[in-house]
Amino acid sequence: MKSVERMSDGTGESTPDRECYRCDRDVAPARLFRVTTEPPAALSHDYQTAERFCCPDCAAGMNLSEFSERLKAHARRGERPVEE
């Protein structure tokens, strides 16, 4: 990720973009997917919980858009999604 904040028109600070961890493209924070993985208890001694940010294109490439649609459908009905 870039550590230098960009200025908008040189008049003030803007929200810095973040890089997608998969493709390294700069993406506005409001458009980033947060991908969090948590290992099951049996593997927690070998693996840590991790969080990464990715662009919509990479999220679609990982088929996260399908997961998102399923969550939205349950939210519209006021239900909790069933864990698979």
DAKAPE-V638559 format. One record per residue. N is the residue number from 1. RES is the residue in three letters. NEAR is the number of other ideal C-beta (glycine too) atoms within 10 Angstrom. Layout:
# DAKAPE-V638559
n: {N N}
res: {RES RES}
near: {NEAR NEAR}
This chain:
# DAKAPE-V638559
n: {1 2 3 4 5 6 7 8 9 10 11 12 13 14 15 16 17 18 19 20 21 22 23 24 25 26 27 28 29 30 31 32 33 34 35 36 37 38 39 40 41 42 43 44 45 46 47 48 49 50 51 52 53 54 55 56 57 58 59 60 61 62 63 64 65 66 67 68 69 70 71 72 73 74 75 76 77 78 79 80 81 82 83 84}
res: {MET LYS SER VAL GLU ARG MET SER ASP GLY THR GLY GLU SER THR PRO ASP ARG GLU CYS TYR ARG CYS ASP ARG ASP VAL ALA PRO ALA ARG LEU PHE ARG VAL THR THR GLU PRO PRO ALA ALA LEU SER HIS ASP TYR GLN THR ALA GLU ARG PHE CYS CYS PRO ASP CYS ALA ALA GLY MET ASN LEU SER GLU PHE SER GLU ARG LEU LYS ALA HIS ALA ARG ARG GLY GLU ARG PRO VAL GLU GLU}
near: {11 11 5 6 10 11 10 9 6 5 7 7 9 12 11 14 17 18 16 22 16 16 12 10 13 13 19 12 11 6 13 20 18 10 16 8 10 12 13 7 7 7 9 11 8 7 11 9 9 11 10 14 19 23 22 14 12 20 21 14 13 13 9 15 13 9 12 13 10 13 10 11 11 13 11 8 8 6 9 8 12 7 4 4}
